[in-house]
Amino acid sequence: MHPGMVFLVGAGPGDPDLLTLKALRAIETADVVVFDRLVSEAVLALVPKGTARIDVGKQPRHHPMPQEEINRTLVALGRAGRCVARLKGGDPFVFGRGGEEALALAQAGIAFEVVPGITSAQGCAAALRLPLTHRGLATGLRFLTGHCRADAALDFDWQGLADPRTTLVVYMGHANIREIAAEMIAHGRPASTPVLVVSRGTLADQRHLTSTLAAIGSDIARAALPTPALFIIGEVVSLRETLGADSHGETAQRTAANH
Ligand SMILES: C[S@@+](CC[C@H](N)C(=O)[O-])C[C@H]1O[C@@H](n2cnc3c(N)ncnc32)[C@H](O)[C@@H]1O
């Protein structure tokens, strides 16, 4: 039997044009594709007709395939000599649990390769023509998960997150953005700091909303933007006024001057 091979492939934030050539090659040559719910329909449309598909989609409030079972599935496919493209939204190693899959494969002695993807922070920022760092506005960039294990309390380095020269991108932040914003203000970040929310970034139905730390909790509740969505917090968001003049329409526009 041929030795199996698993590619942990970053499928990007949704727009298939953002796939790397290596990702596309893995999709086209695999004999089985394992994917979850963040992989867009347009990317899945690139999977050849004869390729087996396994949907391990993690639908909210539905029973997802537990991570341990996904790990076991990948190991079993590798042991069976299959060539697997394990497609994950964005980048597999940015809040994608790709590290756990890589560990399971390494421990089982299955050959694997990691194909990086455009993480949604990059895809969403680019779609709105927004730099994440900018001379004079942001000297650092942090990616943060807004969702803690088993819904545990948020336990972040609030003082560090309040640094006004850092752009903060919050993944999975919908449920906790009000609390995150309040803590940042409490730790000294100005309440007028701009916040950009991007919903379904790079997809045809992409939407966004501009707000401030003070207003984001109520704005996000009112706008009811569909998921997935991410939050970009920091002075770079103010560049939207100049750079974003003709991109997709805003659902709400709030300026720091209003608060
Ligand atoms: C489990 S994390 C996976 C992140 C992924 N590995 C990446 O690199 O983008 C899921 C979160 O990614 C963000 N996300 C993924 N795709 C997105 C998109 N197209 N638009 C906005 N946010 C997105 C959302 O914050 C979502 O809650």
The ligand as an SDF file (V2000), in Angstrom:
LIG
                    3D

 27 29  0  0  0  0  0  0  0  0999 V2000
  -12.4890   29.1900   14.3290 C   0  0  0  0  0  0  0  0  0  0  0  0
  -11.9270   30.7600   13.7820 S   0  0  0  0  0  0  0  0  0  0  0  0
  -11.0470   30.2670   12.3590 C   0  0  0  0  0  0  0  0  0  0  0  0
  -10.0800   31.2970   11.8680 C   0  0  0  0  0  0  0  0  0  0  0  0
   -9.3790   30.8850   10.5950 C   0  0  0  0  0  0  0  0  0  0  0  0
   -8.4890   29.7770   10.8170 N   0  0  0  0  0  0  0  0  0  0  0  0
   -8.6050   32.0440    9.9710 C   0  0  0  0  0  0  0  0  0  0  0  0
   -7.3740   31.9870    9.8840 O   0  0  0  0  0  0  0  0  0  0  0  0
   -9.2480   33.0080    9.5650 O   0  0  0  0  0  0  0  0  0  0  0  0
  -13.4220   31.4250   13.1510 C   0  0  0  0  0  0  0  0  0  0  0  0
  -13.4450   32.9450   13.1730 C   0  0  0  0  0  0  0  0  0  0  0  0
  -12.6930   33.4590   12.0800 O   0  0  0  0  0  0  0  0  0  0  0  0
  -13.2700   34.6580   11.6300 C   0  0  0  0  0  0  0  0  0  0  0  0
  -13.6210   34.5080   10.2150 N   0  0  0  0  0  0  0  0  0  0  0  0
  -13.3900   33.4480    9.4310 C   0  0  0  0  0  0  0  0  0  0  0  0
  -13.7750   33.6910    8.1550 N   0  0  0  0  0  0  0  0  0  0  0  0
  -14.2570   34.9470    8.1450 C   0  0  0  0  0  0  0  0  0  0  0  0
  -14.8170   35.7880    7.1320 C   0  0  0  0  0  0  0  0  0  0  0  0
  -14.9400   35.3670    5.8630 N   0  0  0  0  0  0  0  0  0  0  0  0
  -15.2190   37.0330    7.4780 N   0  0  0  0  0  0  0  0  0  0  0  0
  -15.0990   37.4690    8.7550 C   0  0  0  0  0  0  0  0  0  0  0  0
  -14.5800   36.7180    9.7470 N   0  0  0  0  0  0  0  0  0  0  0  0
  -14.1660   35.4890    9.4470 C   0  0  0  0  0  0  0  0  0  0  0  0
  -14.4880   34.9340   12.5080 C   0  0  0  0  0  0  0  0  0  0  0  0
  -14.0820   35.7570   13.5840 O   0  0  0  0  0  0  0  0  0  0  0  0
  -14.8150   33.5420   12.9900 C   0  0  0  0  0  0  0  0  0  0  0  0
  -15.5380   33.5920   14.2150 O   0  0  0  0  0  0  0  0  0  0  0  0
  1  2  1  0
  2  3  1  0
  2 10  1  0
  3  4  1  0
  4  5  1  0
  5  6  1  0
  5  7  1  0
  7  8  2  0
  7  9  1  0
 10 11  1  0
 11 12  1  0
 11 26  1  0
 12 13  1  0
 13 14  1  0
 13 24  1  0
 14 15  1  0
 14 23  1  0
 15 16  2  0
 16 17  1  0
 17 18  1  0
 17 23  2  0
 18 19  1  0
 18 20  2  0
 20 21  1  0
 21 22  2  0
 22 23  1  0
 24 25  1  0
 24 26  1  0
 26 27  1  0
M  CHG  2   2   1   9  -1
M  END
$$$$
